[in-house]
């Protein structure tokens, strides 16, 4: 009975997360998967953490996942035992400690990395850099060794720097494929949709808002001029929505008063993006999501924009489209900070 109640609920959740499309999409490509497909293994690195645990739950509910590997430095056997009791398709195994990391990764089609320390009040994503950069570096070295062909979904902050770190580690290992490395910026899209829906008074499940740039502060640039349904909001509302989207993470950190960051909404966003990657791998047409990837649509080597996903990861990095004057100004303003974050990541990977 509970399963019968849950599945319609998941379909309603999926309606709010419909992918952007380069062409009209079939209903299959615009909602969370509700039917199983080929055998697919997903590994979550950092599965016992604040993001990792709800993310593990959500991936266990995804019928496209046949094997779910949960890895962390501690506590994963308990998380795996708990999640494994859910009556869905995937087989769940917990792995703990560096000596079991290789087992967790072998055969993975998608690796999701939420590992690292969370933000606390007063901290910026950059304050997390020294700790999380080292964690990401070691995990990516293992990915290069044990599952070099997997799609890598980077959640660990600061994403603007950790994605370039991963790219450099993969290059050193001779396994880098720019089509398979993604910075997960989906939470920015989720927030932009939610905030726009409230202001425009339109059903949130009908809303699409592309978000480009990066994944921190002013580098987050929601393109409300391209939002659908069209609402013709006044300029002051657009500016306020942009600011709130950029500060969404800080809003949660402050509301939790030192007891956490955006974990539940991030897990949701991570599950949505992983689902899109799995659909792409399985050949579902017209799967498009925003993601921070290697890019040539600006002069910056990494940039978030709409990306068409396919059987090899990135099928196509899509352009920015028409920007308002306010968005064009925001684009120019974010470049210096994003460039600095990219260079910081590259320098770390090459000097540590």
Steps between C-alpha positions, in 0.01 A plus 500: 500500500779742589678428171177575313475832681868587454525453125237763408674735742832443323334573168371829640849581624637420156262743332673784682840394366432471129816531293566782259470387141683590185197360322151401615543221752313179547343454841762231568785753487326764709436314824672282754537145383212271597611191306821299518760486224841341443720398792651819644726540803505830688761576768454774758823622662418663831183296546486527880492880504223756509456497124610141447233332711192660341668468161545127563131474582397682183730293279363181660157613379624542142416189292782577254751405772574127529800525736553774758842526663515719811850610607629712786781500752259385774139397570413376151415141598214634711374733230518218245314258727227755559454594133530139382172408669304719256315278253637641175716358224854588601740288703669714766849445641680719753875556486706665771860624502757556230577130464143441374479801268613301196227241555241774529608654169561196279240472226332831578314680222438815706701624799345772716731689736339687791802426726653776707420740783183714490477876517449666838378853580745759376675257266512546127538206263859612457564455872435131443768480235804372686315206660272401216758546227717230653206264539395549139855449376538162670154378396559597137832316496308189604232560235772524235636165614183297560226645274658739250199492267239597760306825487616709797246727672684746723301641793790573740550873539642728379379347172653789304840363612441130567398427141827646364688300767331181380582582138868545580516175700339311213738661251800387706360147502437509125126439546350847456192524281331839518170337405492303825571764766215710640466759771153458649337845494145363496420646843536850352243404237269346761517818709449729202191303396356510853564870557374598153184295544420677826553847359334438163215302659527215250501125577856401588475173308458704179802725560834486319785739580850446359782590739848560359849600614626322810379375836585766758374850572508738207624226265145356517304672222134404461362600162153612601454668162483147357273364774180326404211557542568866419395736778639844403614574853629853575875559509511531879342155537750347257789652693359375831444149359853494362645605835296241689606224261864600542466507879283189532770296667572774754127527574493134604828513695374796703156343555665184636696720742829317483352151487535431130476621144272419206499121522146386418444733205852422375433127519180553303684704235781243486249220447331693219830554319615140548165384362556717192847348452357148523230584248766637265711186539192291421431690178198703606483790250504873573623488859630848580611637837717787615846391614848641562720338235799562277368758261586734214187716506697768690872562534498305828604131483215388729151645501148394589235505231239271350657169400347227287573159651550177308656154501852637551415778743497844341350492152502876456571810707225743407542874464370771731226630274377858515584686822340809650721801571492410872609142425771615260635724773485210746687279253785749469509553878534131586788420268787627714389307810428184306834521321680537834319196644587290195865599518507427874381147435746439219789636707406279797487187286839573349688605814369263770 
